Amino acid sequence: MKLLRFLISRKGIISVFLYSLTAAFSFLSFAPLNLPFFVWLAPFGLFIIEKQNRGEWRKLIYHGFGFAILFYLVSFHWVYHMTTVFGGFDWYLAVPIFVGSAILLNFKFPVYLLVFSFLAKRVGRFFPLIASFSILFAEFFTPQVFPWYFGNVVAEHHILAQNAEYTSAYGLSAFLFFVSYYLFSLRKPKTFLRLFTHFLSKHKRFRKQFVFGGIGLGLVIILFFGNGYYLFHKWSNVKPVAERDVLVIQPNAPLEFRDGRNPAEEIRNLMTRIDTMAERELTGNPVDLVVLPESGVPFFTTHDTEVTRYSRIYWHQFESLMAILSLRHGTNVFYNELDADLVPTALPGRISRRDVRMYNSSVLMNPNGERRNSYQKVFLLIFGEYMPFEWMYALSGQTGQFAPGTNLDLIPYYESRKNDSSQSKALHFEDTMTMGPASVREYYSKDKVEEKQIGSFLPLICYEVIISEFVRKFQGDPDFIVNVTNDKWYGNSVETYQHHTLGRLRAIEFRKWIVRSTNSGTSVFTDHLGRNIDNDFTPIETTAVIRKKVQVIPGEMTFYRLYGNLLSYLFMGIVGLVFFFYAKRNS
């Protein structure tokens, strides 16, 4: 009742308006709308709420949760869709899960308000610096499952985005709040006129504040724009050492069959569709690499082992088709599958359901149709690939029980066949009904080529691409990054664009191209400057192909790959010490 009375009061209505202001302006600035002007105004709602409730800690916490829920409702409304479709929860469970996740995963809002208010009361000046420090602190030290930062929104500006090579999204968040608070301070014409009058007055203190404030703002803007401009032109002039022709096949595979469709018929249609799309694009026009998305062929594996046969996930026709694609066109094929092994404690010679571990895995098949290196997803998606508590699995039969992978190796790929197949009759999916994988390889045995590695790429599955601290753990110098994902769980929503935009900064941090392959859209190629090539996105919830020549940028360990978030930690440490001694001196 107290909450309801507050919401219908004048103060409550104004508060909800301010929550909505921050949420709406952030949403307008973000993909797919990309209206960057609004990002500089987005923090204003936070600034006003903090100023109105400075020092009232409980109110600031409540307001922080208000920001969290409204922000999720406007910008991440598709989380509800994920919970009902991906997780399989009924609406009466999905709603509290949505609200709970909004609060838990957006703790940055109450933390930001509390830190800002504390420093504002103790320090009492340098407010743009306080705003910058507070957002950096809040984004670093609050829980993240689907990590997003205000800096990702700033990165829609291509010049400013280049600073991610040094600071990732964190530094761009700090820059945004520093500049935004200056704009907030000048939001009223009377305020600007008063400051200008003080500057013209004879009071040296007012002149000094005006001059030093303007110089500080100017230096920060010049630093970020100047460095961004320098990096943009530096990397624009780098010559690639090679180009790889890459084809992405977007098959729009089904997710589940709760609507009564015939699973066997749907999977047969899917396999035929993949086969046809590949043949249409590759006959007489070969590529170096074909990439199929996460869950491009769901529910099955091509890994023929005792464990996968026991688990009934091995399907010989799946392996046969992948071998046909690679052998028929003499190319590398990178595809997603299930995989399984036994837990270390399993008894030798016995397999039980309890001993089996399942993985979300991607594997490369070389131009000779031979299985090579695979990568098992390390960061699993909550409510989709695992539940935080064992008892929760009973609530959703749709949720998988996957184990995380441990291998962070790059995936080697090999020189493709230069000539057409010597076989007069090409094999297709219908042939897999009578020909197993060994027979397929034997049929194309005359087309076998010497296996010669020509490079490697960095594999990422689904939302792993948005976790900068994780991606930099991969060792070695990849030619490019491949991100396979299945955004079909989120329907025809903005999620797929937001997912890509959050991950796009990895291209700048690594200075490598990104190949994004999705099951149902949007697939896209992004260069080492973070630009989407030709702004060419595949449509959502449809079959499509997209093909580009991916440039291999010469290997160079960028600052972020070497040192991670060092600059952000230094900023927080130095500014924190300055605030501490200043507050202590004036206490």
N, C-alpha and C positions, 0 to 999 in steps of 0.2 A: 504493500500500500504506500509506503514511504517513497519507493522508487516511482510509482505511478504518479503521486502528487508532485514529485519533482519534475517529471517529464512533461506534465501539462502546465507547469508554472512558467512564467516569463523567462526565468533563469534557465530552466530546463530546455525550453524551446531554443533559446540562444545557444546553449551548449551543444544540442544535437545539430544545429545549423553549423557550428564550428567543426564538429566531428566530420560532417558531410563535406564541408569545404575542403578539408585536407584530403579526404578520400576521393572526392570528385576531381580535384585538380591533379592529384597523383595519377588517377586513372586516365584522364585526358592526355597527360604527358607521356603515358606508357604505351607500349605496343597493344593493339595495332593502330591506334589513332595517331600517336606520335606528334602531339602538339606541344613542343618543348617550352613555349612561353609560360605555360601554367605551372611548371615545376618550381619556378622561383617564388611563386605565391603559395604553393602547397603547404609549407610549414606554418603559415600565418595562423591557422586555427590552433595549433599547438602553442604558439607564442602568446596568443590572447588568453587561452585557458590558464596557462601558467601564471601570467601576470595578474589575472583576476583572483587566483587562489594561492598566491605565493605564501609558502610557509604552512599551509593547511594540508598536511601530509595525507590524511585519509581521503580528503576530497580529490587530491591529485591522483591517488591510486584509482579511485572510482572513475575519474575522467579518463585516465589512461586506458582502462578497460572499455570505456565508451568509444574511444578512438579505435581500439583494436577491433571491436565488433563491427562498427560502421565501415572501417577500412576493408575488412574481410567481405562484408556484404556487397560493397561496391566493386572492389578490385578482384577479389578471389571468390566470387559467388559460385564458381564452378567446383569448389571443394565439396559443396553439398551434392552436386551431381556425381562426383567421384565416390562419395560415401555411399550413395544409394546404388550406383551402377557397378563400380569397381569393388566396393566392400560388400554390396548386397544387403545393406541394412534397410529396414522399413523406415518411413519418414519420422515416426515418433522416436526412433533411436538416432536417426541421422541429424535431426535438429539440435539436440543437446551435444552431439559430437561436433557439429559445426561450430556452435557457440563456444564449447570448451576448447576446441583447437584454435579458434580465433583469439581467445584470451591467452592460452598457453604459448602459442607460437608468435604472438605479437606483444610479448612482455616488454619489448623495446619502448612502447609508448609510455606506460607508467614509470619505467626506469628513467626514461629521458626526462619526464616532467619532474621527478623527484631530484635527480642530479642537478638539473638546471635551477630548480627552486632553491636547493641547498647552496649552490655556488652563488646564486644571485643575492641571497641574504648574507653570506659570509664575505664575499668579495665586493659586491655592490657596483661593479663597473666592468668594462671589457665584455659587454654582453654578446657581441658577435662571436668572440672567442669562446665564451661559455657555451653558446649554442652549438658551436662546432665541436667542442670537446664532449659535450653531453651526448650528441647523437652518435659520435664515434664509440664512446663508452657503452652506450645502450646496444648498439649493433654488434659489438664484440662479445659482450658478456651476458647475453640473453639466449635462451634455447632456440635453436633453429632446426626445423625439419625440412621445410621447403624454403631454403634461404633466399630472401629478397632484401634488397637494400635501396635506400633512396638514391644511392650513387648509380644504380642500374638505370634509373630514370634519366639522370643527368647524361648518361652515356649514349642516349639517343642523339646527342650532338657529336658528330664524328670527330671534331677537333678536340673537344674536352675528353672524349672517350680514350684518346691515346695515352692519357695519364695513367690508365689502368696498368700499363707496362711497369709502373713503379709502385702503385698503391692499390691495385684492384679497385673494387667498387667502394671500399671504405673511404679512401681519400676523396673521392668524388662526393660522397655523402657529407664529409666535413666541409668541403668547399661550398656545397649547396647551402648548408645552414649558416655558414659565415656570411655569404652574400645576402641570403634571404633575410637575415636579421637586420642588416643594414637597410634593406628596402622596407622592412617592417617599421624601423625607427623613423623613416621618412614618409610613412603612409599618409600622414595628414599634412596639407600645405602649410598650416600654421606652424607645425614643428620645424619644417625646413626653413621657413621664414625666420623663426626664432633663432635657429642655429646660425643662419647667415648674418642676422643682426648682431649676435654675440661675436661673430668673427670680425665684424666691422667696428665693434666697440673697442674701448681702450684697455679692456681687461685681458692681460696676457694669458691668463689661465684658459679663458674661453677660446682664444685664438689657437693656443697650443693643442687643445682637445680637438678642435675642428680640423686643424692641419694634420695632426698625427692620425686621426681617424680616417681622413681621406687618403692619406699616404698608405696606411695599412690596407684599406680596401683595394686601392689601385695596385699595390704590389702583389697581393694575392691573385687578383684577376689576371694581371700580366704574367705571373708565374704559371698559372694553369693554362691560360690560352697560349702563351708563348711557348711553353714546353710542348703542349699538344700540337701546335703548328710545326715546331721543329721535328717532332717524332713522325708526324704525318708525312712530311716531305722526305725525311730520311728513309722511311720504309717504302714510300712510293717509288723511290729510285733504286731499290734493291732488285737486282736481276735474279730471277729464279734459276736454279741449277737444272731443273727438269720440269716437265709437265706430264701429268697422268690423266688419261681419259677415264672418267668415272661415271657410271650409270647408276642412278637410284631408282629402284622399282617400288612403287607404293601400291600394294595389292588390295588394301581395304579388307583385310581378313576379318572374319566374324570374331566377336569376343566370347559369346556364350550362346546357348540355344534354349533359353528359358521361354522363348516365344513360340515354341513348338516346331521350329524348323527341323528338318532331317539332318543330323550332324554329318553323316557319311556323305550325303549328296552335297552339302555345303563345302566340305573339305575337298571333295573331288573337283567341284567347280573352281575353288580357290587355286588348286594345283594347276589346273588347266589354264586358268587366267594368268598365273605367273609364267608358265611355259610360253604362252602366246605372246605376252608382253615382251619377254626376253627375246624371242625369235624375231619379232617385228622390229625391234630396235637394233639388234646385233647382226643380223644376216647381212654380210657384205660390209659391215661397219663396226668392227670389233673395238673393244675397250680394254683398259688395263685392269679394271676392277668393277664388279657388280656388287651393290650393297642392298640387301633386303633388311627390312626394319625389325624392331622388336616385335615378337609375336606375328611375324609375317606368315609363318606356318605354326599356329598355336597347338599346344598340347603334346607335341612329339619331339623326338630327338633323332639324329642321324648317328649317334654314338652307340655302336653295337657292342654291349658288354653284358655280362651275366646280370648285373644289377639293373640295367635299363630294360632288359628283357623281363626280369622278374617284376619290375614296376609297370610293365606294359606301356612304356612310353617310346620304345624303339619301334620305328616304322620303316621297313625296308624301302617302300615307295618314296618316302621323303628323301632318304639318302640317294636313291637311284636318280631322282629328279635333279638334285643338286649336282650330282656327277654328270648328268646329261648337259646341264647348263654350262658347266665349266669345260667339258670336253667338246661339246658341239661348237662352242665359240672360242675355245682356247684361251680362257680368261680366268682370273681369280674371282671366286664368289665368297662374299662374307655375309653370313646369315645368322639368325637367332634361333635358338632351340632350348628345350629343357635338357638338363643333364643330371646325373645322379651318381653317387658313390656311397660307400658305407662309412659309418662313424668309426673312429679308431677303436672303440670298445666292442665292436661287433665280434662275435665268436667265429673263428675260422671254419669254413665249410658250411656255414648256416646263414641264411638271409631271412630276416623278418622285417615287417613293415616298419617297426620302430627303429631299426638300424639304418634305414635309408635316408640319405640327405639329398634334397633336390636343389638344383641351381638354376638361376636364370643365366643362360650362357650364350655367347656368340662365338662362332668358329669360322676359320677360313679354309676353303677347299681350293687347292692349287689348280693350274690349267690342265693338269693330268687327272683331275677328278679325285685327288687324294686328300684326305682330311689332314690338316696341319694344326697350327696353334689355336687354342681357344682361350677365352676370357670369361670368367664367372663374375657376375655383378657383385660388388662389394657393399655398396650402400643400398639397402633394401627400403622399399616404400611402405610406410606404416599403413595398416588397414587394407593393403592390397597384396603385399608379399609376406607380411608377417603381422602378428598381433603383439602388443606389448605384454599381454598376460595370457596364459594358457587357456583360462576359462572363456576368453572372448571369442575363441574360434567357434564355439557353439552358436554364437550370435550371427555368424556370417559364413555360409557354406562356400561363398565365392572366393574368400581370402585364401591365398596360398600359404604354405608353410615352407619357405625357402631358407636355405643356409647362405651366409655371405661367403663370397670368394676371398681368397687371400693373395692371389697372384697379381702383381702390377707390372707385368712385362708388356712390351710393345708386341704387335702382331706383324711378323714378316710377310711380305707378299712377293710374288715371283714374276719373272718376265713372261709375258703372254705369247701365245703362238702367233706367228706372223702370217701364216698362210691359212686358207680355208681348209675345212676337214676333207680328207680324201674319200670319205664315205658318200656315195651317191644318194643314199636315203638317210635323212637325219632322224634321230630318235626323238620321241615326244613322251608326254606323261602317260598316254595310254599304253605305251610299250612297257612301262614299269610293272604292269599287271602280270607280265610273263617273264620279265628280265630283272634279276636282282642286281645289286650294285656291282658285284664281280663281273657279271655278264655285260653290263654297260661298259665297264672299263676294258674288257676284252674286245668288245665290238669296236671301240675307238683306239685300240692298241697301236695301230699304225700311225696315229696322230700324236703319239707321245713325244714330248720334247724334253730336253735337258732342264732339270730344275735349277734355276739361277735366281737367287734373291736379288731384287733390285731396290729394296727399301723396306720400310716398316711404318706402321701408323699407330696412333694411340687410340685404343678402343674405349668407349664409354657407353654405358647402357642407361637410357632414360635420364632421370634427373641428376645423375652423377655429374653431368656436365655443368651444373650450376654451383658446384661446391669447389671453389677455387683452391682452398687449402688441401683438398683431397687430390685434385688433378695434378698439382705440382709434385706429388710424391712419385709419379711415374719417372723412371730413369731412362736415360738415353735421349737421342735426338730424333723424334719422329718426322716423317715427311709431311704429315698432316694429321688431323684429328677426325675420327669417325664417331658420330653419336647416333646410335639407333634407339628409337623410342616408339612407344605406342600411346598416342594421345587420344585414341578413339574413346577411351573411358570417360572423357570429359565432354563428349558430344560436340556439337557445332558451336563452340564457345571461343572466347579470346585466350583460353589457356594455352593453346599450342603456340600462339604468337608470344605470349609472356614467357613461356618455357624457353623458347629460342632466344629471346632478348636477354634473359638472365644468364644464359650460357654463352652468348655471343662474345663476352669479354674474354673468354679463354683464348680466342683467336688473337687478341691483342697481347694478353699476358705471355703467350707462347710465341707469337709472331708466326703462326701456322694457320693454314686454311682449315675450315671445319666443313665436313660433309655431314649434313643432317638428314637422316633417313627415317621417315615416319610411316606408320601403317596406314593412316587415313588423312594425312595432311597435318601441318604444312612442312613439306620437305624443301630444303634450300641449301645453297652453297654460300659460305661466308669467307671472305679473304682475310689476310693477315692484318688488315687495317680495320677489321670489324664491319666491313661493308657487305651487304647481301648482294651477290652478283646478279646484275640486271634487275634487281628487286623482284626476282622470279621465284614466287612461292607456289607450290602446288595447291590446288583447291582442297577444301576440307570435306571429309566423308565421301571420297570418290577414289577410283583407281587412277593412277597417273604415273608418268615417268619424268625424270629430269636428268639432264646430262650436261656436264661441264668439263672443261679442262682445268684440273687442279694444279696450281703452281707449287712446286717444292721450293720453299724459301731456305736459303743457306742456314745451317745450324748456328745458333747463337744463344747462349744462356742469358735470357733477359734478367733484369734486376729482380722482378717478382719471382721468377723461377729459382733464383739463387737465394734470395733473402726473405721471400714471403712478405709478411705484414710488418717488417722491421720499421719502416717509416711511420706507420700508424702508431706503433708502440712507442717510438721515440717522441712523436708529437704528444701523445697522451702523457708520457712520463715528464717531459719538459714543462708542458703547460700545467700539469697537475702540481709540480713542484713550485712553479711561479705562483699559482693560486694559493698554495699552502702557506708560503712565506708571506705573501701579501696579506692574507687574511689574519695570520698570526701577528703581523706588525701592526695591523689596524684594529685588533681586538681589544 
